[in-house]
Amino acid sequence: AEDVVLPRPVTIASHQTLDLTGDSLVAPSVVIEDGGMLTGSGAISGSVSGNGTIELSGGNMSLGDLNSKSGWNFDGTLNLNGNTVVLLDADVATLGSITQLGMGGTLVAANGMELIDTYSLLGSGVIDSDFANEGTVNPEDGMIIFYGNVSGGGVFSGSAGTIVFTASYQPGNSPGNISFAGDVIFGSNSHLEMELEDPNPGTGHDQLSISGQLDVAGTLK
């Protein structure tokens, strides 16, 4: 692997593909435009933005700038294909419109990550950071394990899949009614933190609507 250092911003335009081939690219910024693609494995040291596609192949990637609050500002499609991606941002990393773990992908963000409304996290694998969900998480027919704290009013779809919480889960946004289409597991060290104020579900207290099986081994707060 080699370090390629460029003094100017890099743009991957529509119909262009940049294959890292295991190398590290150091640049002030990398913009992946709609229709453009970053592929392979390696690292981008510099802010990453745009709404194109990042497609991992043959290994893992590290993306962004840990010293910038726009270190990870990518709004496109990220396909891990079962590999590991580390997102670097001085603040919470906001995931793009579609993040596909594949089978066994691992997603890490130095300062946690968030999934906003209408955006999706798909596939089977591990989220190894704090995670705020306001969108849709779908393990498809696999399993997503959350090793960090999870919060937010987003839904968990995928009737054939399983969601596993190993730390704390705070559902809703003061309070909320959260739906799970598949199975849910709370690990032995997990904490489910529910708001209980009055009898009205979703407004007076948190409610979890679980269509599959529920396995609880943690603590209810």
Backbone bond lengths (Angstrom), bond angles and torsions (degrees), N, CA, C in turn:
res aa  C-N    CA-C-N  psi(-1)  N-CA   C-N-CA  omega(-1)  CA-C   N-CA-C  phi
1 A - - - 1.447 - - 1.522 110.23 -
2 E 1.319 116.19 142.79 1.449 121.88 -178.12 1.525 110.43 -125.23
3 D 1.334 115.85 155.87 1.463 121.92 172.17 1.522 108.70 -96.21
4 V 1.344 115.44 124.06 1.450 121.49 175.02 1.519 107.12 -107.88
5 V 1.326 117.49 114.28 1.463 122.32 -175.37 1.522 108.67 -107.62
6 L 1.339 115.72 122.78 1.462 121.59 179.15 1.521 109.08 -121.75
7 P 1.330 117.89 136.58 1.469 120.20 -177.63 1.524 113.81 -81.31
8 R 1.333 117.25 -12.17 1.466 121.34 -174.81 1.525 111.07 -114.43
9 P 1.325 117.92 157.45 1.473 120.89 173.79 1.525 111.28 -59.23
10 V 1.318 115.53 150.44 1.463 122.51 -179.67 1.523 108.79 -112.92
11 T 1.330 116.77 132.90 1.465 121.82 175.77 1.521 109.33 -120.44
12 I 1.339 115.54 126.54 1.461 121.51 172.89 1.526 105.95 -100.41
13 A 1.323 116.32 102.18 1.459 121.63 -172.68 1.531 111.00 -79.42
14 S 1.323 115.45 171.07 1.466 121.68 177.71 1.522 110.09 -54.49
15 H 1.349 115.69 135.59 1.469 124.55 179.79 1.524 112.97 72.56
16 Q 1.329 117.92 7.51 1.453 120.90 174.15 1.524 110.27 -104.13
17 T 1.351 116.65 149.54 1.458 122.62 178.35 1.519 109.06 -130.97
18 L 1.322 116.05 132.55 1.458 121.95 173.45 1.523 108.17 -113.58
19 D 1.335 117.22 118.42 1.464 122.98 179.20 1.525 108.26 -102.26
20 L 1.332 116.51 116.22 1.455 120.45 -178.29 1.529 113.10 -70.47
21 T 1.334 117.99 -27.16 1.476 124.06 178.81 1.528 112.55 48.71
22 G 1.334 116.20 38.26 1.457 120.76 177.19 1.508 115.22 86.00
23 D 1.338 118.55 -1.18 1.458 122.07 -177.65 1.529 111.58 -87.94
24 S 1.331 115.26 170.88 1.464 122.71 174.31 1.522 109.42 -111.67
25 L 1.317 115.58 127.93 1.454 121.66 177.34 1.520 108.78 -105.90
26 V 1.326 116.31 121.63 1.455 122.13 178.34 1.525 107.63 -109.97
27 A 1.329 115.68 118.59 1.464 121.46 -179.01 1.522 108.34 -153.73
28 P 1.346 117.98 157.97 1.470 118.98 177.69 1.522 112.58 -56.94
29 S 1.340 116.36 -38.56 1.468 120.20 179.13 1.523 109.02 -160.07
30 V 1.338 114.42 155.59 1.460 121.74 173.63 1.524 107.52 -129.92
31 V 1.333 116.24 120.35 1.460 122.40 178.81 1.520 108.43 -108.98
32 I 1.336 115.94 123.51 1.460 121.58 178.60 1.522 106.93 -106.87
33 E 1.334 116.41 101.81 1.461 120.93 -174.97 1.527 111.42 -75.07
34 D 1.328 115.47 163.56 1.462 121.82 177.56 1.524 109.42 -54.52
35 G 1.342 117.23 125.09 1.456 121.44 -176.87 1.509 113.76 91.58
36 G 1.339 117.98 -11.34 1.455 122.30 175.17 1.516 110.97 -90.16
37 M 1.343 117.02 158.51 1.468 120.24 -176.27 1.519 111.34 -140.69
38 L 1.344 114.90 135.07 1.453 123.37 167.43 1.518 106.87 -106.31
39 T 1.334 117.45 127.52 1.457 119.45 -176.19 1.519 110.51 -136.61
40 G 1.347 115.68 179.76 1.448 122.01 179.93 1.510 112.39 89.67
41 S 1.345 115.66 -144.75 1.463 123.11 178.20 1.518 108.09 -144.97
42 G 1.329 116.19 162.03 1.449 119.76 -178.36 1.512 111.37 136.14
43 A 1.336 116.84 -142.81 1.461 120.02 -174.97 1.514 110.93 -147.91
44 I 1.338 114.41 145.26 1.452 123.11 167.57 1.528 106.89 -113.54
45 S 1.326 116.88 117.01 1.466 121.67 175.44 1.521 107.50 -104.32
46 G 1.313 115.69 96.32 1.452 123.86 -174.67 1.508 107.87 153.94
47 S 1.311 117.29 161.62 1.461 119.70 -177.61 1.524 110.53 -63.74
48 V 1.328 115.39 141.09 1.467 122.83 -178.99 1.521 108.47 -118.55
49 S 1.352 116.55 126.89 1.458 121.08 -179.25 1.522 109.41 -145.75
50 G 1.351 115.22 -178.72 1.460 120.97 179.47 1.513 111.61 111.04
51 N 1.341 115.97 178.51 1.465 120.88 -179.29 1.523 111.66 -131.47
52 G 1.323 115.66 33.12 1.461 120.91 175.28 1.520 111.45 -87.19
53 T 1.353 116.46 -138.91 1.466 122.08 -175.66 1.518 110.44 -132.25
54 I 1.330 115.25 137.20 1.462 122.17 170.35 1.526 106.82 -114.72
55 E 1.325 116.85 121.46 1.470 122.75 -173.19 1.523 108.76 -125.38
56 L 1.341 116.77 105.41 1.453 119.55 179.93 1.525 110.58 -73.51
57 S 1.329 114.49 142.95 1.455 120.69 178.97 1.519 108.98 -153.10
58 G 1.329 116.19 123.45 1.457 120.39 174.56 1.511 116.14 79.66
59 G 1.320 118.32 11.12 1.453 119.74 178.52 1.511 113.35 157.96
60 N 1.313 116.07 -166.53 1.456 122.74 -171.65 1.528 111.86 -98.36
61 M 1.341 115.70 169.16 1.460 121.46 178.35 1.520 110.45 -137.15
62 S 1.343 114.76 146.18 1.461 123.30 167.80 1.520 106.53 -118.12
63 L 1.341 116.59 128.97 1.461 120.65 -169.88 1.520 111.34 -135.05
64 G 1.341 116.92 128.57 1.448 120.56 171.53 1.511 114.24 117.74
65 D 1.326 113.72 -168.41 1.461 122.67 -176.17 1.527 108.41 -134.93
66 L 1.320 115.56 111.05 1.461 121.04 -176.16 1.527 112.40 -68.00
67 N 1.325 117.91 -16.01 1.461 121.34 -178.12 1.527 113.09 -95.75
68 S 1.332 117.43 3.29 1.466 121.11 -177.26 1.524 110.72 -124.83
69 K 1.345 116.05 138.84 1.461 120.27 175.76 1.521 112.45 -74.71
70 S 1.321 117.13 -5.21 1.464 121.69 170.25 1.524 109.47 -117.82
71 G 1.336 115.69 28.38 1.461 120.86 -180.00 1.512 112.63 -61.48
72 W 1.339 116.07 -36.86 1.471 122.15 174.04 1.515 106.79 -126.10
73 N 1.342 115.93 105.67 1.462 121.40 -176.41 1.528 109.41 -133.47
74 F 1.335 115.10 40.04 1.469 122.43 -173.07 1.521 110.10 -91.55
75 D 1.342 116.37 132.93 1.460 121.28 -173.80 1.526 112.49 -118.23
76 G 1.314 117.63 13.16 1.458 121.02 -175.47 1.518 113.21 -100.98
77 T 1.346 116.03 -143.32 1.459 123.73 -177.27 1.519 110.38 -106.19
78 L 1.325 115.87 128.24 1.465 122.40 177.53 1.520 108.58 -116.49
79 N 1.341 116.83 114.72 1.461 122.51 179.12 1.521 109.34 -109.11
80 L 1.351 116.59 110.08 1.459 120.62 -178.06 1.530 112.35 -78.33
81 N 1.330 117.11 -29.77 1.462 121.76 -178.77 1.529 112.57 53.24
82 G 1.346 114.95 40.25 1.457 120.60 176.44 1.518 114.71 82.92
83 N 1.320 118.39 3.38 1.465 122.41 179.80 1.533 110.87 -96.33
84 T 1.331 116.46 -173.10 1.461 122.71 -179.20 1.527 110.21 -111.49
85 V 1.330 115.84 134.75 1.457 122.19 174.23 1.520 108.64 -122.40
86 V 1.340 115.94 131.93 1.457 122.50 173.60 1.522 107.85 -110.34
87 L 1.340 116.81 121.71 1.457 122.68 -179.53 1.521 109.18 -100.12
88 L 1.339 115.47 127.79 1.458 121.27 -175.61 1.522 110.01 -112.13
89 D 1.325 115.99 120.48 1.456 122.82 178.61 1.519 107.89 -155.84
90 A 1.330 116.81 145.14 1.462 120.18 178.90 1.522 112.32 -70.08
91 D 1.334 116.36 -14.48 1.470 122.80 179.76 1.524 107.77 -124.41
92 V 1.314 115.88 -168.35 1.469 120.67 175.50 1.527 109.69 -64.21
93 A 1.317 117.52 134.58 1.463 122.48 179.33 1.525 109.47 -86.64
94 T 1.338 116.67 121.82 1.462 121.74 178.34 1.517 109.33 -90.40
95 L 1.327 116.47 122.89 1.459 120.59 -179.08 1.520 110.69 -71.21
96 G 1.329 116.11 153.96 1.455 121.85 178.99 1.518 112.18 -75.39
97 S 1.326 115.96 -172.81 1.465 121.48 -172.29 1.524 112.66 -61.12
98 I 1.345 117.12 -37.61 1.470 121.22 177.12 1.519 108.68 -136.29
99 T 1.330 115.72 125.53 1.453 121.58 172.40 1.518 107.15 -120.45
100 Q 1.344 116.70 115.55 1.464 122.23 -176.24 1.524 108.49 -111.47
101 L 1.342 115.93 113.73 1.458 120.85 -179.30 1.517 112.17 -71.27
102 G 1.345 117.58 -28.56 1.451 120.32 -170.08 1.517 109.32 77.56
103 M 1.332 116.89 -146.88 1.457 121.83 177.23 1.525 108.87 -104.95
104 G 1.329 116.07 103.06 1.456 120.69 175.28 1.509 115.45 88.80
105 G 1.318 118.33 22.04 1.454 121.18 177.39 1.520 112.03 -73.01
106 T 1.329 115.98 154.58 1.461 122.13 177.89 1.518 109.23 -126.31
107 L 1.325 115.89 129.21 1.456 122.29 -179.11 1.521 108.88 -117.73
108 V 1.336 115.56 126.55 1.468 122.18 -177.78 1.525 108.10 -128.84
109 A 1.324 116.92 138.30 1.467 121.45 173.72 1.521 108.28 -132.06
110 A 1.322 116.60 130.38 1.464 121.34 -172.92 1.522 112.86 -57.26
111 N 1.342 117.48 -36.05 1.464 121.68 -178.45 1.526 112.40 -121.64
112 G 1.323 116.58 31.51 1.458 121.34 -179.93 1.514 111.47 83.14
113 M 1.337 115.53 170.32 1.464 120.82 -177.47 1.515 110.42 -142.29
114 E 1.352 114.91 160.32 1.457 120.72 177.76 1.521 109.82 -135.96
115 L 1.330 114.15 148.48 1.464 122.71 175.16 1.517 106.72 -117.41
116 I 1.340 116.63 116.95 1.460 119.58 -173.24 1.524 111.36 -88.01
117 D 1.326 115.74 171.85 1.459 123.43 -177.24 1.526 110.84 -56.30
118 T 1.339 116.47 136.55 1.475 128.22 -179.89 1.524 113.05 77.07
119 Y 1.332 119.71 -5.82 1.454 121.71 178.83 1.530 109.39 -94.29
120 S 1.359 116.35 159.16 1.460 120.50 -171.02 1.523 112.71 -131.25
121 L 1.340 114.49 141.67 1.460 123.61 168.11 1.519 106.91 -114.47
122 L 1.339 116.96 123.24 1.457 121.95 -172.21 1.529 110.88 -126.79
123 G 1.335 115.55 159.77 1.451 120.73 172.05 1.513 113.40 99.47
124 S 1.334 114.12 -169.05 1.464 121.74 -174.46 1.521 109.32 -121.27
125 G 1.334 116.05 134.49 1.454 118.02 179.27 1.512 112.90 162.91
126 V 1.336 115.44 -147.76 1.461 122.29 -171.34 1.524 109.87 -128.96
127 I 1.340 115.79 135.27 1.461 122.55 168.85 1.526 105.95 -108.83
128 D 1.338 116.19 108.17 1.460 120.81 -169.82 1.524 111.62 -104.91
129 S 1.339 116.35 42.63 1.468 123.41 178.69 1.520 107.67 -156.28
130 D 1.322 116.61 168.37 1.461 119.67 172.08 1.534 108.90 -61.62
131 F 1.337 114.97 146.17 1.464 119.69 -171.11 1.525 109.58 -141.39
132 A 1.343 116.37 121.89 1.464 121.94 174.66 1.525 108.35 -104.08
133 N 1.321 116.40 119.00 1.463 121.18 -175.05 1.528 111.20 -108.67
134 E 1.335 115.20 111.69 1.462 120.82 170.68 1.536 110.53 -116.26
135 G 1.316 116.37 3.81 1.460 121.58 -178.35 1.516 112.17 -110.94
136 T 1.343 116.07 -134.04 1.463 122.16 -179.84 1.522 109.92 -127.34
137 V 1.326 116.05 124.10 1.460 122.52 175.01 1.523 107.61 -107.10
138 N 1.344 116.05 124.18 1.462 120.43 -176.60 1.525 109.17 -132.19
139 P 1.350 117.83 106.57 1.463 120.23 178.33 1.529 112.74 -75.61
140 E 1.318 116.35 2.69 1.467 122.62 -178.00 1.523 108.37 55.94
141 D 1.333 120.09 -123.50 1.472 118.64 179.41 1.523 111.54 -103.06
142 G 1.351 116.79 22.37 1.455 121.33 -179.04 1.513 112.19 -118.60
143 M 1.323 115.72 -143.11 1.463 122.42 -175.05 1.525 109.41 -141.00
144 I 1.332 116.32 137.09 1.463 121.89 170.43 1.520 108.04 -115.01
145 I 1.327 115.80 124.81 1.462 122.10 179.10 1.526 108.26 -106.51
146 F 1.329 116.06 125.35 1.458 122.25 177.41 1.523 108.78 -100.68
147 Y 1.345 116.13 115.26 1.460 120.37 179.11 1.520 112.49 -93.40
148 G 1.339 117.84 -12.76 1.455 121.73 175.70 1.511 110.96 -102.90
149 N 1.331 116.17 -177.13 1.455 121.53 177.26 1.525 109.74 -75.58
150 V 1.333 116.13 140.45 1.462 122.37 -177.24 1.521 108.90 -120.06
151 S 1.345 116.07 139.13 1.457 121.27 178.90 1.517 108.77 -146.76
152 G 1.359 115.20 173.99 1.454 119.84 172.57 1.509 114.76 111.73
153 G 1.354 113.98 169.71 1.459 121.62 -175.68 1.507 114.15 -101.96
154 G 1.334 118.39 11.77 1.460 121.32 179.56 1.513 112.48 -72.52
155 V 1.334 115.71 166.73 1.464 121.75 -176.34 1.519 110.48 -102.46
156 F 1.336 114.04 164.99 1.459 122.47 177.13 1.527 107.13 -124.40
157 S 1.326 115.93 101.37 1.458 120.31 -176.86 1.529 109.97 -95.48
158 G 1.343 117.21 -174.38 1.453 120.86 179.61 1.511 112.03 92.69
159 S 1.334 116.83 88.16 1.467 121.34 -172.76 1.528 113.00 -68.33
160 A 1.341 117.61 -18.74 1.461 120.01 -178.97 1.521 112.45 -97.67
161 G 1.329 117.41 2.92 1.459 121.08 -174.28 1.512 113.93 -106.27
162 T 1.344 114.92 174.91 1.466 122.64 -178.49 1.524 110.02 -132.06
163 I 1.328 115.52 135.74 1.451 122.95 174.42 1.526 108.55 -108.88
164 V 1.349 116.48 130.31 1.463 121.02 -179.02 1.526 109.05 -120.38
165 F 1.327 115.92 124.89 1.467 122.31 174.70 1.530 108.50 -105.74
166 T 1.329 116.51 128.45 1.465 119.90 179.35 1.521 112.41 -113.85
167 A 1.336 117.53 -14.02 1.472 121.98 178.40 1.525 107.77 -117.98
168 S 1.328 118.91 -133.40 1.463 119.52 -179.19 1.527 111.05 -97.24
169 Y 1.318 115.18 148.80 1.463 121.52 173.29 1.517 107.92 -128.37
170 Q 1.346 115.39 121.82 1.461 122.52 177.30 1.532 107.64 -114.87
171 P 1.319 117.80 97.53 1.468 119.96 -175.81 1.526 112.25 -75.47
172 G 1.352 114.88 148.82 1.458 120.10 171.00 1.503 114.40 78.07
173 N 1.329 112.85 -178.95 1.465 121.39 177.52 1.526 108.35 -127.91
174 S 1.308 114.74 65.35 1.477 123.80 173.99 1.523 115.73 63.49
175 P 1.291 118.84 77.57 1.462 129.65 -27.40 1.527 110.27 -92.60
176 G 1.356 119.46 -163.39 1.455 120.96 -176.94 1.515 112.75 -153.11
177 N 1.338 114.52 165.58 1.463 122.33 175.50 1.526 106.61 -119.27
178 I 1.303 116.92 106.32 1.454 122.21 -171.12 1.529 110.08 -107.51
179 S 1.334 115.82 130.69 1.465 120.04 -178.65 1.522 111.18 -101.38
180 F 1.314 114.85 139.36 1.463 124.08 174.46 1.532 107.29 -123.02
181 A 1.329 116.93 117.83 1.460 119.82 -177.56 1.521 112.30 -79.45
182 G 1.332 117.46 -23.60 1.458 121.42 -177.76 1.508 112.74 -115.11
183 D 1.335 115.83 -147.58 1.462 122.32 -178.50 1.529 110.61 -87.46
184 V 1.347 115.47 153.87 1.467 121.79 178.90 1.525 108.71 -132.84
185 I 1.344 115.03 133.45 1.461 121.09 177.24 1.524 108.75 -123.79
186 F 1.324 115.97 128.54 1.459 121.64 171.02 1.529 107.16 -105.82
187 G 1.333 116.47 115.99 1.454 121.61 -177.32 1.516 113.27 -68.13
188 S 1.324 115.58 172.56 1.468 120.81 -173.68 1.524 112.88 -65.42
189 N 1.328 118.25 -24.84 1.468 120.90 179.30 1.523 112.92 -103.00
190 S 1.321 117.48 10.91 1.468 121.09 -176.64 1.522 111.27 -82.85
191 H 1.349 114.95 159.33 1.464 122.39 175.84 1.522 108.70 -132.71
192 L 1.307 116.07 121.84 1.464 121.77 173.67 1.517 107.75 -97.55
193 E 1.353 115.89 115.40 1.461 120.69 -175.92 1.528 109.18 -106.40
194 M 1.341 115.96 106.53 1.463 122.88 -175.32 1.533 110.12 -107.95
195 E 1.342 115.27 141.43 1.465 121.02 172.67 1.519 109.28 -92.52
196 L 1.321 116.36 128.90 1.458 122.70 -179.35 1.527 108.58 -128.23
197 E 1.344 116.15 105.42 1.464 120.20 -176.65 1.533 112.25 -122.17
198 D 1.353 116.99 -47.85 1.462 119.58 177.04 1.522 108.59 -147.82
199 P 1.364 119.58 177.45 1.463 121.46 -171.38 1.535 116.20 -72.70
200 N 1.327 118.63 -5.07 1.462 119.79 -174.52 1.525 111.54 -86.82
201 P 1.351 116.95 114.04 1.467 119.46 -177.92 1.523 111.94 -67.13
202 G 1.323 115.78 138.21 1.453 120.92 178.07 1.507 114.45 87.18
203 T 1.330 117.11 -22.60 1.464 121.33 177.50 1.524 111.29 -121.71
204 G 1.334 116.53 -39.56 1.456 120.64 179.60 1.518 112.93 -99.60
205 H 1.320 116.64 -21.47 1.465 119.66 174.78 1.527 109.69 -156.36
206 D 1.325 114.98 156.74 1.466 120.48 176.92 1.525 109.96 -69.26
207 Q 1.331 114.71 145.09 1.456 120.15 176.34 1.531 109.12 -139.24
208 L 1.323 115.74 134.72 1.452 122.23 173.82 1.530 108.01 -107.14
209 S 1.331 116.03 121.37 1.468 121.40 177.93 1.523 107.74 -103.68
210 I 1.320 116.52 101.10 1.459 122.40 -172.70 1.520 109.56 -109.00
211 S 1.327 115.76 117.74 1.465 120.45 -178.46 1.523 112.26 -82.39
212 G 1.341 117.91 -26.17 1.453 121.81 -179.74 1.510 112.39 -95.97
213 Q 1.322 115.73 -149.98 1.455 121.97 -179.78 1.522 110.73 -89.40
214 L 1.327 115.70 147.82 1.461 122.55 177.86 1.520 109.24 -117.18
215 D 1.345 115.75 126.35 1.460 122.05 177.82 1.531 107.52 -121.81
216 V 1.326 116.42 112.81 1.470 121.01 -173.93 1.526 109.68 -115.47
217 A 1.346 115.59 121.82 1.465 120.04 176.53 1.518 111.82 -129.61
218 G 1.331 116.69 4.42 1.462 120.51 -176.34 1.511 113.45 -101.00
219 T 1.341 116.22 -144.80 1.457 123.28 -174.54 1.507 109.90 -123.47
220 L 1.344 116.27 135.87 1.460 122.36 174.72 1.516 109.15 -97.75
221 K 1.358 114.89 125.81 1.467 119.39 177.62 1.504 110.25 -109.26
